[in-house]
Amino acid sequence: MGSRSVRGQHPSRHAVRVVATLAVLALVAAGCTRSKDDVQSGGGSTTTARGGTSAPDSGAAGPGDFGTLKDVCGPAPSSEKNTDSDQGVTADQIEIGTISDPGFVGRPGLNQELFDASHVFEDWCNAAGGINGRKIKVVERDAKLTEYKQRITEACASDFFLVGGGAVFDDTGQNERLSCLLPDIPAYLVSPTARGADLEAPPLPSALDEVSVGVYKYLQKKFPASTDHVGFMTGNVPATVTVDKQNQEGVKQLGWKVVYQTQYNAAGEASWTPFAQAMKQKGVRGVVYTGEPENGAALLKAFDDIDYHPDWMVVGANFLDENFIKVGGPAVKNVFTIAAIVPFFMADKNPPTQQYLDLFQKYLPKGKSKAVLGYNSWSAWLLFATAAKKCGADLTRKCVFDNAKSVKEWTGGGLHASTNPSSSQGPRCGMIVEASPSGFEVPKDFKATDGLYHCDDSSVVKLKGDYGKGAKLSDVGKSMDDLK
């Protein structure tokens, strides 16, 4: 439960991540204007106003620098004296919970990258001196898929914050989290209840009332004849059903025609061939798939088995995982996603991405460094540390949360496109990524407008449907005035 896993012990490379962790993050990147009063965003000289990247700053990096963020971690100023200022905070240490699901018996290792990234950050930050001299203590809160509420209850008893985590069934413990006034800076959120909840400051927000259509606009130009023959598939999990419905409304606003839609068993199917045959019979030329990489790979293999080859398949950014290529092999054809994070295969073009990989190599060489949710977790930790540093010796939940929530532009030190943690704005910047048997690449016909990204306000459409609402402090008889 709260114990820390043994480092270097990881699941098989073929371990599957359950469907619902993924699609919510498929299209996360939002641009906005910068305020000089915000917590330092990491934009600096390497990130343009909309989130593109350029040359890094000159000069040697300090031990607590990440990308364009300077002195994220380090010793306390000599003028400050730390105290036991809040739950989980002593003069020397900050206890922080990270939630994930690797203990789920049906999918051993589910989202292990969240714990891995958190521990690498812990070691790196502590080696630099901690946050104003306080060392970080990461407490793994393994929800095991079905025990999210229990882990929240445990975190309420001892943790200062939740940082860098996420869980499939995150709707089940939001009222408990709000009742104990436990703020969260998550790697990702899944359910509408969590995505719109109070006391959340995600570095990569995802809105309930809008959806990104950037990848669809790209495919509309590349495969114009396919847009009247689109099929949708999602796992039978409420959160991903919501994402699927949002995407369907998005493409319909572009004038596309949906000719097939279905749900599959999120834990996997004995055979994917019936789905492939149904889509072939319906004349589906483009597939929008909401799910996890290994199930997606199985579907692609079923396409091959019946000699059916759609023009394209759109997947979530969670497919930016080297395991997808290993499992899918030759069946991985014409698979597209849009990414806000500069992924591992582009490390030579983005120094912060390379620094992330280097830190894994130094502190956890057998860790899962090439999975996109780990990058989200790292950005969450950077946001937390940057916000906490501003609090100085008087480290309180209110101070850290207010600082984090005031950030209107955030790039994780250049690790990803500009986002707006102060709101739930959807993506305006991203890059198209295509998967093939040889790996991932940005297509040659992708036109970047800002550094590595294409930024376009029209890449987001407002939704008219009702897709739920988040948990609120008022639901449990609390208000922001209660946060101290």
PyMOL commands that set and color helices and strands:
alter all, ss='L'
color gray80, all
select helices_A, chain A and resi 19-21+23-25+44-46+112-127+148-158+174-179+192-195+214-222+224-226+238-253+273-282+293-305+317-319+322-331+344-349+351-363+372-389+397-405+457-459+473-476+480-482
alter helices_A, ss='H'
color red, helices_A
select strands_A, chain A and resi 93-100+135-142+161-163+184-185+210-212+230-235+258-264+286-290+312-314+335-339+429-436+439-441+454-455+460-462
alter strands_A, ss='S'
color yellow, strands_A
deselect
rebuild
show_as cartoon
